[in-house]
Amino acid sequence: MQKAKEYIERRDRLRDNNIKPVEAADILGVSPQFVRVAMQLGQLPIGVAIKLPGSTEFTYQISDNLLQERTSKNVQEEIRRIRERNKR
């Protein structure tokens, strides 16, 4: 039972740290679709877009460091601002 609880807590921490394409789009000033397609095509080097075998959907891993290099913005602060705004 304890292992399941630890797994859920770890999963939730990782999920909270993952930058979503819609959040990256907000920071970049483009549409979420642009971020997804450009990452799939390898034209936006801020992370990776992966389609697992047997899946029809991509999974996106966006690096805060790569996004910060590309935008020169404080990405952690921008993400905090976006998530606070979306809570309302």
N, C-alpha and C positions, 0 to 999 in steps of 0.2 A: 504494500500500500504506500509506504514511504517513497519507494522508487518512482511510482506513478506520479506522486505529488511533485517530486523533484523534476521529473521529466516535463511536466506541465509548466512549472515555474521557469525552467530553462527555455522551453519552447516560446513562452510568452515574452521573455526578455529578448530573445533573438528576433521575434516578430516585431517588437517595439523598436528595435534598432535598425530594421530593414527599411530602406527608403523606397517608397512606392513610386511607380512611374508617374502617377498624378502629382505627387509631391515634387519630383524632379522637374516635371513640366512647369509647375508653378515657379520654381526657382529660376528655370531657364527662360521663362516667358514664352513658352510654346505650348502646343496642345499635348495632352497625354498620348494621343494616337501617334504624333510625330515622334515622341520619345520611344514608344514601343517599336514602331516600324524601323526607325533609324538604328536602334539597338539590335534588332533582328538582322539588319543588313550589315552590321558592323561599322556603321557610319557615325555613331555617337559613342566615343570611347569613355563611358562613365561606369561601365560594368559589363555584365554579360546577360544575354537572353538565351535561355536554354529550353529546348523542347525535349522532354524525356521520351525514350522509346515507348511507343504505344499511346502517347498522349497527343491530343490535338491542340493543346494550349502551351504557350511559353511561360516560363517562370523567369522573373527578372531579379538579378542581384545587382544593386546599384551601390557603388562605393562612395562614401561621403568624401574621401580624400580626392578621388578623381573628379567628382562633381565640384568640389571646392577649387581644384586647379583650373577647371574649365571656366568657372564663373567669378573667381576671386571673391566670393561671398563666404561669410561664416555659415556654412551649411547647417551645423548643429543648431545655431540660433534660428535660422530660417525654418527648419523642420519644427522646432518648438513653437514658433509663431504660427505656422500652418496648422499644426495639430490643435493648438489652443483655439484658433479661429473656428476649426471644424467641430469642436466640442459644443459650441453655442447653438 
